[in-house]
Amino acid sequence: MGPTGPQQLLLSIIDCNDTTEGYVRYSKESRSVLFCDGTSWIGLAPVDRVIIGESPLNPGNSCKDILSRSEETVQTGKYWIKPSSSYPPFHTYCDMNGGWTLLMKMDGTQQTFDYYSALWSNNVTLNNDSLDLSATESKMATYFTLNITELRLGMTDGGTTRWLDFSLGTAVPSLYLMIADGNYRPTNLGRDAWKSLLDSASLQPHCNKEGFNVGEAGNNRVVRIGILSNEQNDCFSSDSFLGFGVGNTGLSGFFTVGNYAPGGPGSDNGSQNIRAFAYVFGR
């Protein structure tokens, strides 16, 4: 004997026929109220979906988290996230072509993000309401709260932005913890990867020391994220650089992001002096 009573009723409601005509039910798949007209189930009232990251009451852990958990297509723009249990939810900018979260924006013609700026080693934000790709320098709370395994670096020169994505090899609690203590942390991307950030980048042939907090004691070139190179076969007197958060350039004017290489046969693309606008994203 088959099921009877309420159990039979529940089973019968799955089918729309003469017996269940007039019944309504909720569809979890479409999140809609359905009505049986005696032949088929008709959607009556779509139920509003709660979009992750749409409000501080329902923040994502990161832009990647919002992208992966959302049931609808999400667009690049502003979202609420809460990457740290000890920090309240806050608005951030998400590039949803991959779920990248904005960390910083830097103008290489300004002193703001010089190698020795306190912004690299403190938990203070800067223009954290600049939630777009405009040319307003900023440091988001994500710099010191977002767990990351990858970085996306961008440099804009001549109206074109070029990007470099790479893995950190492991999850780290924040970019702040990769940089603030001043300890050198190497990467192995290679010269060509760093040079891909700019159309006409140039570097000298030797040293090629790259990563985070790059430089030698007494060196007149240091960089928070990037690569140093030299004409001599050592890193102590490196002349050329490509990176973010440059210091001790010895050049006229502020030069905190971009690429410099002196003239002469030692530089692989000749003399370059490119001060770029830059973006740092993480995920």
Summary of the structure (lengths in Angstrom):
residues: 283
radius of gyration: 26.5
end to end distance: 56.7
largest distance: 93.8
contacts: 895
relative contact order: 0.13
helix: 11%
strand: 37%
